[in-house]
């Protein structure tokens, strides 16, 4: 039972993320309770439990106002999804001279989009490189077969003059984005997936292009579009048009915005309020 579990571990604090509102657990815990990355929907359970927390750290000012209207103590720090902690590692790739597109977290169902995009953009820019990173490394053979018209190479065994490269190495996508002149992020170009992390290229100050299927990343999409850091496209032709403008520097990345710095501010804000609530440190 919950009570037996709590008696055994004697928690110093209960920290809950987002909307994991376990009624009995929250009611029974006597230690301090903190809700992180909170966003308010106004449901009955949310209203009933919000006053149980010693601190609620919210994503937005609007969330803060809603929780306060329920009688809770709330502060705002931003969205923790923007905080990407990545291992520092040296990732290298042998690219011929020319502009480079990084297509990350791509599913087989999105290859038709990627192939047409690259073919049309290559007609406008000679010597264009494409690095395709499958979402699942087990699908590498499928990618090599589908991209056969472009004479692709595997990253692990590529030659010096290979312009279309399929990554067959794990844990490198985040670091590969820095080699691109722009990036495409998968999970967004075909139905049934809902989107992957469109923030990763932006950490390297690279524009991101993504498709219309973004139901799982709406909060990230809203942020990226509001800051002018990327573009949502509905078709290959629209993607090619945006890519051409980026490569020709008709669209310039916002110099004043640094996502890594912004994310660090969010992280430090969360740490400050957690320590204050739990009375940790000075």
C-alpha positions in Angstrom: 0.0 0.0 0.0 1.0 3.6 -0.3 1.2 4.1 3.5 3.5 1.1 3.9 5.7 2.4 1.1 5.9 5.8 2.7 6.7 4.3 6.1 9.6 2.4 4.6 11.3 5.1 2.6 10.3 8.2 4.8 10.6 10.7 1.9 12.2 14.1 2.5 10.2 15.5 -0.3 7.8 14.6 -3.1 8.6 16.1 -6.4 6.1 15.6 -9.2 6.5 16.5 -12.9 3.7 18.2 -15.0 0.4 16.4 -14.5 1.3 13.1 -12.6 -1.4 13.9 -10.0 -1.6 10.7 -8.0 -4.4 11.7 -5.5 -3.8 9.2 -2.7 0.0 9.6 -2.8 -0.1 13.4 -2.7 -2.7 13.4 0.1 -0.7 10.9 2.3 2.8 12.3 1.9 3.7 14.5 4.9 6.9 15.9 3.5 7.1 18.9 1.3 5.5 18.6 -2.1 6.6 20.4 -5.2 5.1 20.3 -8.7 7.5 21.1 -11.6 7.0 22.2 -15.2 3.3 22.7 -14.3 0.6 23.7 -16.7 -3.0 24.3 -15.7 -6.0 22.9 -17.4 -8.5 23.7 -14.7 -9.8 20.1 -14.0 -11.5 19.0 -10.8 -8.5 16.9 -9.7 -6.1 19.7 -10.4 -8.1 22.2 -8.4 -8.4 19.8 -5.5 -4.8 18.9 -5.3 -3.0 22.1 -6.2 -3.3 23.5 -2.6 -1.5 20.4 -1.3 1.7 21.5 -2.9 4.2 23.7 -1.0 5.4 25.0 -4.3 4.2 24.9 -7.9 6.8 26.0 -10.6 5.0 26.9 -13.8 5.8 27.1 -17.5 4.0 30.4 -18.1 2.5 33.5 -16.3 -1.0 32.3 -17.4 -0.4 28.9 -15.7 0.8 30.8 -12.5 -2.4 32.9 -12.5 -4.6 29.8 -12.8 -2.9 27.9 -10.0 -3.0 31.0 -7.8 -6.8 31.3 -8.5 -7.1 27.7 -7.1 -5.4 29.0 -3.9 -2.0 27.5 -4.6 1.5 29.0 -4.2 3.0 29.3 -7.6 6.0 30.8 -9.4 7.0 30.8 -13.1 10.3 29.7 -14.5 9.6 28.5 -18.1 9.3 25.2 -19.8 11.8 22.5 -18.7 11.6 20.9 -22.1 13.9 23.7 -23.3 16.7 22.4 -21.0 18.7 19.9 -22.9 21.5 18.2 -21.0 23.8 16.5 -23.5 27.1 14.7 -23.0 30.0 16.6 -24.4 31.5 14.5 -27.1 33.6 14.9 -30.3 31.6 13.9 -33.3 33.2 14.3 -36.7 31.9 13.7 -40.2 33.7 13.9 -43.5 31.7 16.3 -45.8 32.7 17.5 -49.3 32.7 21.3 -49.9 29.2 22.7 -50.2 26.1 23.5 -48.2 24.8 20.8 -45.9 21.3 19.7 -44.9 20.9 17.6 -41.7 17.7 15.6 -41.6 17.4 14.2 -38.1 15.1 11.6 -36.5 13.7 10.5 -39.9 11.2 7.6 -40.2 11.0 5.4 -43.3 7.5 6.9 -44.1 9.2 10.3 -44.4 11.8 9.3 -47.0 9.6 10.2 -49.9 9.5 13.8 -48.6 13.2 13.9 -47.9 14.2 12.5 -51.3 12.0 14.9 -53.2 13.2 17.8 -51.1 16.8 17.0 -51.7 16.4 16.4 -55.4 14.6 19.7 -56.0 17.0 21.7 -53.8 20.0 20.1 -55.5 18.7 21.5 -58.8 19.1 25.0 -57.3 22.4 24.4 -55.4 25.2 22.4 -56.9 27.3 20.4 -54.5 24.6 20.0 -51.8 25.3 17.6 -49.0 22.6 15.6 -47.2 23.1 13.8 -43.9 20.1 11.6 -43.0 19.9 10.3 -39.4 17.3 7.5 -39.0 15.1 7.6 -35.9 15.8 3.9 -35.4 19.3 2.7 -36.4 17.8 -0.8 -37.1 16.2 0.8 -40.3 19.6 1.8 -41.8 19.3 -0.8 -44.6 15.9 0.6 -45.5 17.3 4.1 -45.8 20.2 2.9 -48.0 17.9 1.1 -50.3 15.4 4.0 -50.5 18.1 6.6 -51.2 20.0 4.4 -53.7 19.5 6.8 -56.6 21.7 9.3 -54.7 24.5 6.7 -54.2 24.5 7.1 -50.4 27.3 6.1 -48.0 27.2 5.0 -44.4 28.7 7.5 -42.0 30.9 4.7 -40.5 32.5 3.9 -43.8 32.0 6.9 -46.0 34.4 8.0 -48.7 35.7 11.5 -49.1 33.4 12.6 -51.9 30.1 11.1 -50.7 27.3 13.8 -50.7 24.5 11.7 -49.3 25.3 10.1 -45.9 23.2 7.9 -43.8 24.2 7.9 -40.1 24.6 4.4 -38.7 26.1 5.5 -35.3 24.2 6.0 -32.1 24.0 9.0 -29.9 25.4 11.6 -32.4 22.4 13.4 -33.8 22.5 16.4 -31.4 26.2 16.9 -32.3 25.7 16.4 -36.0 23.3 19.3 -36.2 26.2 21.7 -35.9 27.5 20.7 -39.3 24.3 21.8 -41.1 23.5 25.0 -42.8 19.9 24.1 -41.9 18.1 21.2 -40.4 14.9 19.1 -41.0 13.5 17.3 -38.0 11.5 14.1 -38.5 8.3 12.7 -37.0 6.6 15.8 -38.6 6.5 14.9 -42.3 4.2 11.9 -42.1 1.0 11.1 -40.2 0.9 9.0 -37.0 4.1 10.1 -35.2 3.5 13.6 -33.9 7.0 15.1 -34.0 10.4 14.9 -32.4 12.7 17.5 -30.7 12.8 20.5 -33.0 14.9 22.4 -30.4 18.2 20.5 -30.9 19.3 22.2 -34.1 18.5 25.6 -32.5 21.1 24.9 -29.8 23.6 25.2 -32.6 22.0 28.3 -33.9 20.6 26.5 -37.0 17.2 27.1 -38.5 14.9 24.2 -38.3 12.3 23.2 -40.9 9.5 20.8 -39.8 6.3 19.4 -41.2 2.6 19.8 -40.4 2.3 16.8 -38.0 3.3 18.3 -34.7 0.5 17.2 -32.3 3.0 15.9 -29.7 5.3 19.0 -29.7 2.8 21.9 -29.9 4.5 23.8 -27.1 7.9 23.5 -28.8 6.4 24.5 -32.1 4.7 27.6 -30.6 8.0 28.7 -29.1 10.1 28.2 -32.2 7.7 30.0 -34.4 7.2 32.9 -32.0 11.0 33.5 -31.9 11.5 33.1 -35.6 13.8 30.2 -35.2 12.2 27.8 -37.6 9.5 27.2 -40.2 6.5 24.8 -40.4 5.8 23.7 -43.9 2.9 21.9 -45.5 4.6 20.6 -48.6 7.9 19.8 -50.2 7.8 22.9 -52.4 7.3 25.1 -49.4 10.2 23.4 -47.6 12.4 24.0 -50.7 11.4 27.6 -50.9 12.3 28.2 -47.2 15.6 26.3 -47.5 16.6 28.3 -50.5 16.1 31.6 -48.7 18.0 30.3 -45.7 21.0 29.1 -47.8 21.0 32.4 -49.8 20.9 34.3 -46.4 17.7 36.0 -47.4 16.5 34.9 -43.9 19.0 35.6 -41.1 19.1 33.7 -37.8 18.1 36.0 -34.9 21.5 37.1 -33.5 20.0 38.3 -30.2 18.7 34.8 -29.2 20.8 32.1 -27.6 18.7 29.0 -26.7 21.5 27.5 -24.6 21.6 30.7 -22.5 17.8 30.8 -22.3 17.7 27.2 -21.2 20.3 27.8 -18.5 18.3 30.6 -17.1 15.3 28.3 -16.9 17.3 25.6 -15.2 18.8 28.0 -12.6 15.3 29.4 -11.8 14.0 25.9 -11.1 17.0 25.0 -8.9 16.7 28.3 -7.0 13.0 27.7 -6.1 13.5 24.0 -5.3 16.4 24.8 -2.9 14.5 27.6 -1.3 11.4 25.4 -0.7 13.5 22.6 0.7 15.9 25.0 2.5 18.9 23.5 0.8 22.1 25.5 0.7 22.6 29.2 1.3 
